Amino acid sequence: MALRFHPHALERLAERGATEAEVQATVDGGERFPARLGRMGFRRNFAFNGTWRGRAYGTKQVEAYAVAEADSWLVITVVVKFF
């Protein structure tokens, strides 16, 4: 399904270390769960094996929160966790 990004989500992508391609992969193939305010959450782990803000991590978890539109998802925000 097509994705559109709210400006807030684009700011969070850059700030939190995710890419639009990772969010697309998360929505397409990640775990799906209901979220607050009628939104849908998507979660997926990616092999990272790199450093983020000076610390080494093996995995990056991307969570995207979106609202369903007629034929697409509007991504509202993105949360990224490293572990």
Summary of the structure (lengths in Angstrom):
residues: 83
radius of gyration: 12.5
end to end distance: 28.7
largest distance: 41.7
contacts: 233
relative contact order: 0.29
helix: 28%
strand: 55%
